[in-house]
Amino acid sequence: MASVTLVGIRKIYQGGGRSRVAVEGLDLAVGDGEFVVLVGPSGCGKSTTLRMVAGLESVSAGELRIGERVVNDVPAKDRNVAMVFQNYALYPHMTVFENMAFNLKLRRLAASDIDARVREAAAILRIEPLLDRRPRQLSGGEQQRVALGRAIVRKPAVFLFDEPLSNLDAKLRVQMRREIARLHRQLRATMLYVTHDQAEAMTLGDRIVVLHDGRVQQIDPPLAVYRSPRNTFVAGFIGSPAMNLIDGELVAEESLAFRARGAAFAVPLPPAWAPRLAARAGRPVILGVRPEHVRPNAGGQRAAHWRVDLVEPLGQELLVYASAGGQEVTARLAPGTQLTVGQPIDLDFDADGLHFFDASSGERL
């Protein structure tokens, strides 16, 4: 296996007399054996970055290394990487065995070595009974395992995954996430994984790289990204439902408090917050609070008054969407909570779950 290092990587597309920057100044060091997930919305540059590592896209500027070797100008076939695509791209006229063995035959490996590698990969993926079948005889999950097996037999330095589970249904996606996580533990392989699905990012990655408009927003372990988002984009993108982001300002009257825009409600802040935030009193800020840190309150000075707009009972939890004075909030409540649309509700924000962001830059305060 090998590390992957990107230093100041840029990708610029030229066409029609104009240029478009797809990736801007990306710095990333993936350790040997690490599982790193690139996540972000469509068009953020995550697949472009993966394709540059694979050698399928040229690097406009910066340095790309696999291990200690600079590979900016190294052809894809010589980089010793294996890529698993969203489209499985299996040869329909070949058996599973033949699909997995195809690249090894092109490399002119001995038949005995090919057989050993294919059967070893099939055992890892538990698809030995499928080796004589053709792709049309396989389910979507089985075809994805074959595509993984085709990568494994090559014994690459780096595995690259480009949204490999997007074509599967919800149940199969969960199952295949478990399989990929198990595969990483078993092979101890270096893996770069691209997805727009934050559940995949949170459950698979040792670290997450959050991208937006071709720029890195945050690189951290999954829980660090969730608990301490670096800006409002990360706060709103990671988490389902997303973090509540409420415009307002800090006011210092009897004590420090957050007052929502339009004076819809106010949230008194604990005295311990004063040293960090008192200097920003009178200036606009954005309050962030995750739905699990919003709870009903029978009364008290910290409660804010809302109206229930929508109730979503999901079995294990109840999602409540409420509004007050033009502001909206989502709360994640216990499943037994009895609420109806249109009724008033007093909500309290857990002080330990509050985040504040600069209203202009969106950066965490």
CORHU-V342588 format. One record per run of one state. SS is the DSSP state (alpha for helix, beta for strand, coil for the rest). FROM is the first residue (numbers start at 1). LEN is the number of residues. Records with the same first field share a line. If there is no record, write none. Layout:
# CORHU-V342588
SS=FROM-LEN, FROM-LEN
This chain:
# CORHU-V342588
coil=1-3, 16-2, 31-4, 40-6, 55-6, 67-2, 71-5, 79-2, 85-10, 107-4, 126-2, 131-3, 138-2, 153-5, 163-7, 188-2, 196-2, 205-2, 213-2, 221-1, 228-3, 238-6, 253-3, 264-2, 269-2, 281-3, 290-1, 297-7, 314-4, 325-2, 334-10, 350-1, 359-4, 365-1
beta=4-12, 18-13, 35-5, 61-6, 69-2, 81-4, 95-1, 134-1, 158-5, 190-6, 207-6, 215-6, 231-1, 244-9, 256-5, 266-3, 284-6, 294-3, 304-10, 318-7, 327-7, 344-6, 354-5, 363-2
alpha=46-9, 76-3, 96-11, 111-15, 128-3, 135-3, 140-13, 170-18, 198-7, 222-6, 232-6, 261-3, 271-10, 291-3, 351-3
